[in-house]
Amino acid sequence: MRRFLAIGTNTGFMCTNCGAEVPPLANGSYRNHCPWCLHSLHVDVNPGDRANTCGGVLEPVGVEHSGKKGWVIVHRCRACGETRRNRAALDDPTCPDDFDVLVALAARR
C-alpha cells in the first residue's frame, strides 16, 4: 500500500498522521483524507490529479456545511499554509468519516 494516496486509482492508503490503514471509498471516488483523524496530504491541484508538489500535511482546522456538498472539512497545509476544502465522506457504507471527530472539529470554532 502506498504511504498516503495512490495516483489515479481508488485505492486504500496509510494515514501519515495517525498511521491508520484507510480503505478506498465504496462508491469509487477518491478518498482524500483519513476517516478517523480527518488529516490529508497536500498532493492535488485539482481533485484527484496528484499534481501538487508541496506534499505537506493538511490539518483539519474547521468544518462548513454546504447545501450542495453537505459537510465540508477545511484543511490548512502545515508546510505552505494553503487552505483547502474537502467534502466529508459521511455516507460511505464501509468506512464513513468519524462523525464525532467532525463535530468536535466544528465545536473548536
N, C-alpha and C positions, 0 to 999 in steps of 0.2 A: 504494500500500500504506500502511496506517496506521502510525503511529510504533511501536506495540507490540502492542496487542491489539484485535481488532475486537469490537464489541458484538453478541452473539447469533449470530455466524456462525463457521463453521470456516474461517478464512482465515489466510494467512501474515502475517508481520509482520517488522519490522526490530528487532533487539535493541538496546535503549538502552545496554547495557553494552559489547558488543563490535562492534556495527554489522552483524552477520551478517543476511542475508536468511533467515528461518526459514519453511519450508513448513508447511502445516497437517498435522495427523496424518492418516494414511491411513484410519484406522478411523472418522473422522467426529466424534470427540470433540474437545474444545477443548484445544489445546496452550497451556500457561500459562507455559512457560519456554523459554529458548534451549537447544537440544540441545548446543551447543558450550561455552558458559561456565556454563550452568545458572542464570543470573540470570532474574529475573521482575520484574513490576511489581505493586505493592500496589493492585489495582483491584477485587478481589472481596470481598464479604462472605461469600457462599456461592459455590461453584464455578460460574463462567460467568455470574454475574449482573451483573458490572461496576458494582456499586453502591457501592463504597468510594471515597470522595473523597480519600483520602490520596495515592495515585499515586506513592509513594516506590519506590525500587529495592529489590527483595527479593534480598538477597545470600545465596547458599548457604553455610550455616555448619555443616552436618552431614548425615549420612546415617543412616537407620534401616532395618531390614528387618522387614517385617510378613508373617506367613504369608498374610494375606488380600490385601494390596495389593502385595506384593513390595518392591522398593527404593523408599524414600520420601526425598525431598530436604527437609531442614529449611532454611527461609529465615528471615532476620531482616530486617525493614524498616529501611533506613538513616534514614528520616525519623521514624518514630514508635516503632520498637523492637519492634513486634509480631512474634511468631513464627508462621509458617505452615508447613504440611506439604503437599507435593505429590508424587504418585506419579511416579516416573521413567518415561519412555517408552522403555524399552529394547527393546520388541517392535515398534516402528514399522518397517515394511519399507522405507520410503523414506528416512527420516532419524531413526534412533534417537538417543537421548542418548549422548554420548560416554562409554563405559564407563570409559576411562582417567581421565577427569576425575572421574567418580563415585568411583572407587577412591582417587584422590588426596585427594578431599574426606573420604572415610572415614578415611584414614590420618592426617589432621590432628588427630584426637582426642587 
